[in-house]
């Protein structure tokens, strides 16, 4: 069992990071830009290496906008976010390699799938973080409604 490693970061910088990365993936899809996709890949790699407290998008927000108006802090699990950044880096890398090597217009639908995943993550339900909690920490809870139907929480 992997331990929970709490770290405090600005709530606004965390939102900026999530939504900013989603927007960049969408831009790469709509503009068919390998350069933007490579930048996204690089940012996720740096985020994984530097961990969430020093991730580029978090640091950028903290050193700019958060100086103007201080946002409240939230606690996040550094290990879970590390796993999410590693997985996002791998997905971005797969998208980049496929787009660079296949050279078919339809291959950009792989990037569309990645953009949809990043959008889901941006709105607060991070599939990678949930996968981490479920597989490594055994925190896979299942709810039953009054009719006995199961749903994952």
N, C-alpha and C positions, 0 to 999 in steps of 0.2 A: 504494500500500500504506500503510495506516494503522499507525502505530507502537503498540507495546505500552506502556502507561503504568502501571507498577506503583504500587500504593498499599497501604499496610499498614493493616489494620483488625482489630479484635477478632473472632476466630472466633465467639465467642458472640453478639456484636452482629449479625454478618452472618446467623447462623441465626435470631436473634430477628426480624430484619427480614423474612427470607423467610417464616418460618412465621407471623409476626404478620399480614403482609399477606394471606396465604392464608386465615387464619382470618377476617379481616374481610370478604373477598369471600364466603366461605361464609356468614357471618352475614347479609350483605346478601341473599343468595339465599334462605336459609331464612326470614328474617324479612320478605322482600319489602320491604326498606328502601332507598328511594332516598337517604336521608340518609347511611347507611353507605357506599353506593356512591359518593356524591359526596365523602365524606371520603377514601375510597381513591383516587379520582381526584386529589384535591388533594395527598395525600401523595406519589403518584407524580410529580406535576408538580414539587413542591418537591424531591424526590429528584433529578430530572433537572437542575433548575436549580442546586442546591447541590452536586451530584456526590456520590459514594458516601461520602467521608470525613465530610461534613457533612450527610448525609441525615437526615431527622427521626427515623426509627426507630433508626438507628445511634447518633445523638447521645443520644437518650433512654436507650438501654441503657447507653451509655458513662458518662452522668452519674448513673445510678442503680445498677443491678445490678453493673456492672463495677467500681464503687467498692468494693463489698462483697467480691467475689471476682474478682480480675484474671484474665481469660482470655488464652490465648495469641493472638498475632497471626498473621494470614495475609496473603499477598499476592494481590491481585486486580487485574484490568485495569480501570482507571478508564473507558477508552473503551468497553469491552464492557458494563460495568454502566450507563453513561450511555445507551447504545443500548437496553438492556433496560428501563430506567426510562422512556425516551421511548415505546417500544412499549407497555409496560404502561399508561402514561397514555392513549395513544390508544385502546387496547382498553377501558379503563375508561370513557373519554369516550363511545365508541360505545355501550357497554352503557347508560350513563346516558341518553343521548339517545334510544335506542330504547325504554327502559323509560318514559321521561317522555312520549314522543310517541305511541307505539302503543297503550298502555293495554289490552293483551290479556294475559291470564294466561300464555299460552304464550310470550310474549316473554322471560320470566325464564329460559328455557332458554339464551338467549344468555349470561346471567350465569353459568349453570351451566357452560357451556363455558369461560368465563373462569376460574371457580373451579378447574376441572380443570387448566387450564394453569398457574395459580398453584401448585397443589398439586405438580405435576410439577416446577416450578421450585424449590419449597421443599425437595424431597428431593434436590436437587443437580444435576439435568439441566435447565438453563435453555435452552429452545428459542431464545429471543431472543439469548442470548449465543452459542450455537452458530451461529445464522444470521449474526450479526455476524462471527464468526471465519471462517466459510466464505466469505461474499460479499466482505467487505472485505479480509481478510488472505490469502485463498486457502488457508486451512487446512481444506480439506474432505478429510479422509483417508478412504479406503475400505479396509476389511480384507477379505481373502479367507481363508475357512477351508480346511481340507485337501481339501474336496470342490470347491473353486472357487467357492463361493457368496459373493456380496458382501454386506457389511453396512457401514453407516455407523458410524464410531467417534465 
